[in-house]
Amino acid sequence: MSAGKLRDCCEEFCFDREKVARLKGEVAVTGGMSRLFKALADDTRVKIVYSLSREELCVCDVACILGANVATASHHLRLLRNMGLARQRKEGKFVYYSLGDKNLGTIIDSALKYLEEGKK
């Protein structure tokens, strides 16, 4: 191997039994997390979640923020609601959405901070 190249794996298989046993049990808490990240892997839904983390919005507001039609906004909002990431309430002729959990806003804020720090 040349001095400038690093291999991407160990040259010999050896592991720390204690660390592996401890972490094997701990990683179970990540169950279902990929489903959340799949929902957030769509730019439109990230914009919606970001907006909802700032305040409650009706479907028409979301459509205008996205520069999309109401049907598109409604589709994404329904998906977020079905996943438990957003809530809805009806008031007269309007349907308002908010985040299903405030921790979701924290995830978005953390991701923004991560991206910003990466630019420095």
N, C-alpha and C positions, 0 to 999 in steps of 0.2 A: 504494500500500500504506500502510495506517495505521501510525502509530508503534508501536502496541501489538501488531501482528501481524507475525510473522516468516514468511517463505515457507519451504516445506520443500524447495525445490530452488534451484539456482543460477540466476541470471538470464541467465547466458551460459555456454555449454558450453566449458570449457577444462580440461585435465587435465595433471598432472605425469607426463610420459612415463617418467622414471626410476623414480619411486615405483610407478607402475602396472605397469611391466615386472617390477620386483623382487617385488612382492606377488602378481602373477599366478602366478608360479612357486611362491611360498611357500604359497599357499592350497591347493595339492594335498594337503598333509598332513592336511587336515580330512576327506578322503574316509573315509566310514564313520562319522563322528562323529554324524551325524543319527540313525543306527540306534541308537546308544547312548542318545542323549537321548530317542528314542521309547520305548525300554524303560523309561527312568526317568520318563517323563511320566505314568505310572500311580501314583497315591498308594499303592496296595497294594504294588507292587514297590519303591517308594522306602522304605517302612517295612521291607520284607524286607531290602533292601540295607543300610540303616542298621543293622538288628539283626545281620546277618551281619558287618558291619564291626567289631562289638564282640566277637563270639565265634561259634564253630561251634554250630549248632543242629540238632536233629532236626525232622522235618516237624511232629510234634505240638507242639513248642515254638513253631514259627512260627505254626501255626494258633491257638494260645492267645494269642500276642502280638497277632495280627490280630483276634481275636474272630470267627474264621471256622471253617469246618469243614476237615477234613484234605484233602478233595478240592480245595477252593479254594486252599489253601496249596500243595498239590502241583502244581496247574496253573501257578501263578505261578513256583514254583521250577523247574519243568521248562522254562518259557520262558526264564528267566534262565540255566539250565544250557545250553540249546541255543544261546544267544547267546554262551556262553563267559564270562558274568558271574558264574556260580556253579559250584561243584564239589560233587560228592556222593561219599559213601563209605558203604558198608553195613557195619554192625557187628551181627551177630546178626540180630535182628528189626527193627532200627532203621536208618533212612537219615538220615545227617547231611549238612548243607550248610555250606559256607564260601564266601567270596568267591573268584572265579576269579582275581582280581588285587587286591593291596592298594591299588593306585592308585585303584581304584573307591571305597574308603573315603575317600581323600583328596579325591576329587571331592565326595562327600557332605558332608564336613567343610567344604570351601570354600564349598559352597552354603549351608550353615547359617550360616557366618560372614557371608556376603554378606547373607543375610536379616536377621540380627541387626543388622548395621551399618546396614541400611536403616531400621530402626525408631528409630534414634537421631536 
